[in-house]
Amino acid sequence: MEFSQILTYAPLTPFAYVLALQFPIQRGKWIRRALLHLGFGLAFTVGHILLKAVTPYGYWDPSVHDWTAALWNPQTHAFRVSWNVLRGMFLGSVVDDVFSAYVPIVLVAHAISYYQRSQKGEVRAAQLESQLATARLQTLKSQLQPHFLFNTMHSISALMLTDVRAADHMICRLSDLLRLSLETAGTQITTVQRELEFVNCYLDIEKVRFEERLRVVHDIAPETLDAEIPHLLLQPIVDNAVKHGISRLLEGGEIRISSGRREGKLRIEITNSGPAPQLTPGVGNGIGLRITKERLESLYGANQTFELLHSPDGVIVARVCIPFMVHSGQATGVQLNPG
């Protein structure tokens, strides 16, 4: 008897579910949709009664004191229709069928539909956030590259009237820089090793200009060579060290580039001697350093630090700390903010 009552809901449930999705109750239409679903609920009850009526436990027959089918005569094995019995079954079941069966199905359908829309909205928002981050990083990078090329060309022009051979060598190294730049076009993330190759090309150009006044020392931990780092991160920092440090010293100075891993962070320091420039505490005012700071904030949020430290003896340290991640070997367009 219980199976007859409950299992007959099963073939009706998918239809009720589809109707709930097809005609959702929405703001501004809720009265009309509620009345529509009331009609669907009555039809749901009719279907349930008809399915139940053909089972051996359709209704209680007082004449035989037993349960029997309402649309089937077990003695003659023929269909029979007793409208009074069906009407009684309908009136006795309509409230339970509508409010205990059909309405819960509608509510479940609406809950699942809302959850799916919410998930799609979150995915779409994440996609838009990723596209916005990519566009912002590309804008910052496009601002940085002309700044870098301008400084390099300025270094070349300074030698054109004094040392043509040296200027020619600088142009050759500039072509190497442009080749590396084209190879990494559209790339936001590279490796420490690849970034050092780029910076070394730039420093080779500056070495031609400053000769023995510029000394470069590398102190790179081997385990950091394959670590991920934003492309064009080191060059503006090195350029700042040359421009505000080495160029202001008659005897020149030393630029030290070091890297290491500490507490899950990639720590890179660029140290140079020279007079401390007039800079805002923490990070300099130059466009290269400003864009570098903005790129790091876009890529890593609060999970990064970038600061300039000045010691009393004139040593300036630019320190960058970012999450330590080993490069996968595939081109990376943008890293989402971990925070």
SERO-199237 format. One line per 4 residues: their letters; for each residue x, y, z of C-alpha. Coordinates in nm, 3 decimals, always signed. Each point is the difference from the previous one (the first is absolute). Example, Ala and Ser with C-alpha at 12.3 -4.5 7.8 and 13.67 -1.06 7.14 Angstrom:
REM SERO-199237
AS) +1.230/-0.450/+0.780 ~ +0.137/+0.344/-0.066
This chain:
REM SERO-199237
MEFS) +0.000/+0.000/+0.000 ~ +0.284/+0.241/+0.085 ~ +0.180/-0.084/-0.324 ~ -0.325/+0.067/-0.188
QILT) -0.029/+0.338/+0.167 ~ +0.362/+0.116/-0.027 ~ +0.161/-0.167/-0.302 ~ -0.272/+0.134/-0.228
YAPL) +0.153/+0.345/+0.056 ~ +0.322/-0.112/-0.171 ~ -0.107/+0.018/-0.369 ~ -0.168/+0.336/+0.064
TPFA) +0.298/+0.166/+0.169 ~ +0.208/+0.072/-0.316 ~ -0.298/+0.173/-0.162 ~ -0.060/+0.214/+0.309
YVLA) +0.372/+0.083/+0.013 ~ +0.010/+0.110/-0.364 ~ -0.314/+0.211/+0.043 ~ +0.157/+0.172/+0.301
LQFP) +0.312/+0.085/-0.202 ~ -0.203/+0.107/-0.303 ~ -0.230/+0.228/+0.200 ~ +0.204/+0.132/+0.295
IQRG) -0.168/+0.219/+0.258 ~ +0.160/+0.341/-0.051 ~ -0.041/+0.344/+0.147 ~ -0.270/+0.188/-0.187
KWIR) -0.156/-0.325/-0.127 ~ -0.039/-0.194/+0.320 ~ -0.382/+0.023/+0.024 ~ -0.056/-0.117/-0.356
RALL) +0.267/-0.270/+0.029 ~ -0.137/-0.115/+0.338 ~ -0.348/-0.045/-0.149 ~ +0.156/-0.181/-0.296
HLGF) +0.181/-0.239/+0.231 ~ -0.320/-0.053/+0.196 ~ -0.154/-0.126/-0.323 ~ +0.304/-0.219/-0.062
GLAF) -0.035/-0.131/+0.356 ~ -0.361/-0.101/-0.065 ~ +0.107/-0.175/-0.321 ~ +0.279/-0.165/+0.201
TVGH) -0.267/-0.130/+0.243 ~ -0.212/-0.136/-0.286 ~ +0.299/-0.184/-0.141 ~ +0.087/-0.142/+0.340
ILLK) -0.358/-0.119/+0.058 ~ -0.015/-0.170/-0.342 ~ +0.331/-0.180/+0.058 ~ -0.105/-0.103/+0.349
AVTP) -0.343/-0.112/-0.123 ~ +0.147/-0.276/-0.219 ~ +0.197/-0.152/+0.290 ~ -0.148/-0.275/+0.220
YGYW) -0.014/+0.253/+0.284 ~ -0.184/+0.279/-0.178 ~ -0.276/+0.041/+0.262 ~ -0.172/-0.178/+0.283
DPSV) -0.313/-0.183/-0.125 ~ -0.241/-0.036/+0.294 ~ -0.209/-0.252/-0.190 ~ +0.281/-0.255/+0.004
HDWT) +0.186/+0.143/+0.302 ~ +0.326/+0.015/-0.193 ~ +0.222/+0.224/-0.211 ~ -0.067/-0.015/-0.373
AALW) +0.079/+0.176/-0.327 ~ -0.227/+0.287/-0.095 ~ +0.047/-0.040/-0.377 ~ +0.038/-0.376/-0.016
NPQT) -0.233/-0.283/+0.091 ~ +0.212/-0.285/+0.143 ~ -0.285/-0.246/-0.042 ~ -0.083/+0.068/-0.367
HAFR) +0.348/+0.127/-0.089 ~ -0.151/+0.298/-0.182 ~ +0.024/+0.378/+0.035 ~ -0.271/+0.172/+0.197
VSWN) -0.059/+0.366/+0.077 ~ -0.169/+0.099/+0.322 ~ -0.028/+0.377/-0.006 ~ -0.124/+0.020/+0.356
VLRG) +0.303/-0.194/+0.119 ~ +0.240/+0.216/-0.206 ~ -0.164/+0.319/+0.125 ~ +0.035/-0.118/+0.356
MFLG) +0.366/-0.094/-0.055 ~ +0.064/+0.341/-0.153 ~ -0.163/+0.197/+0.280 ~ +0.178/-0.210/+0.259
SVVD) +0.344/+0.043/-0.155 ~ +0.002/+0.344/-0.162 ~ +0.132/+0.191/+0.305 ~ +0.279/-0.251/+0.070
DVFS) +0.092/-0.036/-0.366 ~ +0.021/+0.373/-0.065 ~ +0.163/+0.121/+0.321 ~ +0.193/-0.310/+0.111
AYVP) +0.121/-0.123/-0.339 ~ -0.031/+0.254/-0.284 ~ +0.102/+0.314/+0.196 ~ +0.317/-0.163/+0.145
IVLV) +0.101/-0.108/-0.352 ~ -0.045/+0.360/-0.120 ~ +0.201/+0.132/+0.294 ~ +0.284/-0.247/-0.063
AHAI) +0.002/+0.091/-0.371 ~ +0.019/+0.371/+0.084 ~ +0.280/-0.061/+0.252 ~ +0.206/-0.200/-0.250
SYYQ) -0.062/+0.255/-0.273 ~ +0.106/+0.285/+0.229 ~ +0.314/-0.188/+0.101 ~ +0.093/-0.069/-0.362
RSQK) -0.054/+0.365/-0.096 ~ +0.207/+0.106/+0.299 ~ +0.283/-0.233/-0.103 ~ -0.010/+0.128/-0.357
GEVR) +0.006/+0.356/+0.133 ~ +0.305/-0.075/+0.212 ~ +0.178/-0.161/-0.295 ~ -0.087/+0.295/-0.219
AAQL) +0.116/+0.245/+0.267 ~ +0.328/-0.191/+0.032 ~ +0.045/+0.010/-0.378 ~ -0.066/+0.374/-0.008
ESQL) +0.240/+0.052/+0.291 ~ +0.268/-0.198/-0.183 ~ -0.058/+0.197/-0.321 ~ +0.013/+0.328/+0.192
ATAR) +0.322/-0.103/+0.174 ~ +0.154/-0.102/-0.333 ~ -0.100/+0.328/-0.163 ~ +0.137/+0.200/+0.293
LQTL) +0.331/-0.187/+0.001 ~ +0.035/+0.040/-0.376 ~ -0.061/+0.373/+0.040 ~ +0.262/+0.029/+0.272
KSQL) +0.247/-0.204/-0.203 ~ -0.063/+0.210/-0.311 ~ +0.076/+0.311/+0.208 ~ +0.321/-0.156/+0.130
QPHF) +0.148/-0.110/-0.333 ~ +0.018/+0.349/-0.157 ~ +0.155/+0.128/+0.324 ~ +0.263/-0.273/-0.019
LFNT) +0.073/+0.062/-0.370 ~ +0.025/+0.374/+0.057 ~ +0.263/-0.046/+0.272 ~ +0.195/-0.245/-0.215
MHSI) -0.004/+0.229/-0.304 ~ +0.106/+0.288/+0.221 ~ +0.302/-0.203/+0.112 ~ +0.091/-0.071/-0.363
SALM) -0.039/+0.361/-0.107 ~ +0.237/+0.106/+0.281 ~ +0.281/-0.197/-0.170 ~ -0.069/+0.081/-0.365
LTDV) +0.226/+0.309/-0.002 ~ +0.274/-0.138/+0.223 ~ +0.041/-0.369/-0.079 ~ -0.165/-0.127/-0.318
RAAD) +0.135/-0.353/+0.046 ~ -0.148/-0.020/+0.349 ~ -0.328/+0.142/-0.126 ~ -0.007/-0.264/-0.275
HMIC) +0.053/-0.271/+0.259 ~ -0.285/+0.141/+0.207 ~ -0.228/-0.007/-0.303 ~ +0.087/-0.369/-0.052
RLSD) -0.089/-0.075/+0.360 ~ -0.320/+0.202/-0.040 ~ -0.095/-0.223/-0.292 ~ +0.048/-0.299/+0.230
LLRL) -0.229/+0.167/+0.251 ~ -0.265/+0.062/-0.264 ~ +0.025/-0.362/-0.113 ~ -0.055/-0.120/+0.356
SLET) -0.285/+0.248/+0.036 ~ -0.170/-0.133/-0.314 ~ +0.045/-0.359/+0.115 ~ -0.181/+0.084/+0.323
AGTQ) -0.268/+0.223/-0.154 ~ -0.329/-0.048/+0.184 ~ +0.170/-0.187/+0.283 ~ -0.051/+0.124/+0.352
ITTV) +0.176/-0.279/+0.189 ~ +0.346/-0.138/-0.075 ~ +0.283/-0.162/+0.199 ~ +0.275/+0.161/+0.205
QREL) +0.258/-0.144/-0.240 ~ -0.175/+0.147/-0.305 ~ -0.045/+0.336/+0.171 ~ +0.369/+0.008/+0.091
EFVN) +0.090/-0.054/-0.366 ~ -0.209/+0.304/-0.087 ~ +0.152/+0.214/+0.276 ~ +0.353/-0.107/-0.088
CYLD) -0.051/+0.125/-0.356 ~ -0.105/+0.335/+0.140 ~ +0.297/+0.009/+0.239 ~ +0.237/-0.084/-0.286
IEKV) -0.122/+0.315/-0.172 ~ +0.056/+0.206/+0.313 ~ +0.346/-0.155/+0.049 ~ +0.103/+0.137/-0.339
RFEE) -0.111/+0.343/+0.114 ~ +0.153/-0.006/+0.350 ~ +0.292/-0.236/-0.073 ~ +0.181/-0.084/+0.327
RLRV) -0.228/+0.222/+0.204 ~ -0.274/-0.262/-0.012 ~ +0.059/-0.334/+0.167 ~ -0.268/-0.270/+0.014
VHDI) -0.008/-0.289/+0.247 ~ -0.248/-0.288/-0.008 ~ -0.090/-0.199/+0.309 ~ -0.277/-0.224/-0.131
APET) -0.112/-0.309/+0.194 ~ -0.019/-0.294/-0.245 ~ -0.343/-0.111/+0.123 ~ -0.147/+0.337/-0.102
LDAE) +0.101/-0.011/-0.368 ~ -0.324/-0.175/-0.101 ~ -0.218/+0.206/+0.232 ~ -0.278/+0.210/-0.151
IPHL) +0.052/+0.374/-0.021 ~ -0.185/+0.276/-0.188 ~ +0.165/+0.085/-0.330 ~ +0.178/+0.339/-0.002
LLQP) +0.002/+0.009/+0.379 ~ +0.376/+0.041/+0.053 ~ +0.087/+0.235/-0.286 ~ -0.168/+0.317/+0.134
IVDN) +0.151/-0.066/+0.345 ~ +0.347/-0.044/-0.150 ~ -0.056/+0.306/-0.216 ~ -0.088/+0.198/+0.313
AVKH) +0.321/-0.124/+0.168 ~ +0.211/+0.111/-0.296 ~ -0.175/+0.332/-0.048 ~ -0.019/+0.110/+0.365
GISR) +0.301/-0.184/+0.135 ~ +0.289/-0.088/-0.230 ~ -0.034/+0.298/-0.233 ~ +0.040/+0.245/+0.291
LLEG) +0.327/-0.146/+0.124 ~ +0.325/+0.107/-0.168 ~ +0.168/-0.324/+0.105 ~ -0.305/-0.207/-0.096
GEIR) -0.137/-0.279/+0.210 ~ -0.131/-0.352/+0.022 ~ -0.341/-0.145/-0.071 ~ -0.071/-0.329/+0.173
ISSG) -0.293/-0.219/-0.111 ~ -0.087/-0.275/+0.247 ~ -0.284/-0.246/+0.037 ~ -0.103/-0.257/+0.255
RREG) -0.290/-0.194/+0.141 ~ -0.127/+0.078/+0.349 ~ -0.316/-0.131/+0.165 ~ -0.169/-0.081/-0.330
KLRI) +0.091/+0.337/-0.152 ~ +0.228/+0.091/-0.286 ~ +0.216/+0.285/+0.127 ~ +0.194/+0.211/-0.248
EITN) +0.226/+0.286/+0.101 ~ +0.176/+0.251/-0.224 ~ +0.265/+0.190/+0.194 ~ +0.201/+0.297/-0.121
SGPA) +0.218/+0.268/+0.146 ~ -0.066/+0.364/-0.067 ~ -0.166/+0.312/+0.136 ~ -0.352/-0.063/+0.118
PQLT) -0.242/+0.161/-0.247 ~ -0.295/+0.206/+0.118 ~ -0.255/-0.278/+0.007 ~ -0.326/-0.058/+0.178
PGVG) +0.055/-0.239/+0.293 ~ -0.049/-0.362/-0.102 ~ +0.000/+0.036/-0.379 ~ +0.140/+0.260/-0.236
NGIG) -0.190/+0.256/-0.202 ~ +0.136/-0.107/-0.341 ~ -0.243/-0.139/-0.256 ~ +0.191/-0.327/-0.023
LRIT) -0.016/-0.066/+0.374 ~ -0.360/+0.119/+0.024 ~ -0.113/-0.235/-0.278 ~ +0.201/-0.283/+0.154
KERL) -0.180/+0.051/+0.330 ~ -0.341/+0.011/-0.170 ~ +0.076/-0.318/-0.196 ~ +0.099/-0.185/+0.316
ESLY) -0.319/+0.114/+0.173 ~ -0.211/-0.112/-0.296 ~ +0.170/-0.340/-0.016 ~ +0.036/-0.086/+0.368
GANQ) -0.210/+0.244/+0.198 ~ +0.108/+0.018/+0.362 ~ +0.214/-0.312/-0.041 ~ +0.303/+0.202/-0.113
TFEL) +0.229/+0.279/+0.114 ~ +0.208/+0.249/-0.194 ~ +0.212/+0.254/+0.184 ~ +0.309/+0.218/-0.030
LHSP) +0.228/+0.000/+0.304 ~ +0.265/+0.268/+0.057 ~ +0.291/-0.056/+0.237 ~ +0.206/+0.281/+0.156
DGVI) +0.310/-0.102/-0.200 ~ -0.176/+0.067/-0.331 ~ -0.093/-0.357/-0.090 ~ -0.344/-0.030/-0.158
VARV) -0.185/-0.333/-0.001 ~ -0.307/-0.068/-0.214 ~ -0.171/-0.305/+0.146 ~ -0.277/-0.202/-0.163
CIPF) -0.178/-0.291/+0.171 ~ -0.258/-0.205/-0.191 ~ -0.142/-0.352/+0.040 ~ +0.250/-0.269/-0.101
MVHS) -0.142/-0.206/-0.287 ~ +0.191/-0.218/-0.242 ~ -0.068/+0.089/-0.362 ~ -0.195/-0.269/-0.187
GQAT) +0.183/+0.063/-0.327 ~ -0.313/+0.125/-0.177 ~ -0.069/+0.358/-0.101 ~ -0.194/+0.179/+0.267
GVQL) -0.222/+0.291/-0.084 ~ -0.103/+0.111/+0.347 ~ -0.002/-0.121/+0.356 ~ -0.315/+0.069/+0.198
NPG) +0.033/+0.174/+0.330 ~ +0.046/-0.278/+0.261 ~ -0.152/+0.219/+0.267
